[in-house]
């Protein structure tokens, strides 16, 4: 199974921080793929500033484009107000 990783080491990614209602910018410093015995794969992407994300987070809380992250933040805030 081929995995498409949406970013490379050195790229900027944008994380939706719902608790602080803002977008955080991170630099990718490490990408690793773990393959389990049942061939399930976990991709971890480590940030220079703090923490990491999983491949499954992309498009939900982590984005490669700041405009997409801002759109997600605005959607979250509008749903929260209802």
Secondary structure as GFF3:
##gff-version 3
##sequence-region A 1 82
A	DSSP	beta_strand	12	17	.	.	.	ID=ss1
A	DSSP	beta_strand	22	35	.	.	.	ID=ss2
A	DSSP	beta_strand	41	47	.	.	.	ID=ss3
A	DSSP	beta_strand	52	54	.	.	.	ID=ss4
A	DSSP	three_ten_helix	55	57	.	.	.	ID=ss5
A	DSSP	beta_strand	62	63	.	.	.	ID=ss6
A	DSSP	alpha_helix	66	81	.	.	.	ID=ss7
###
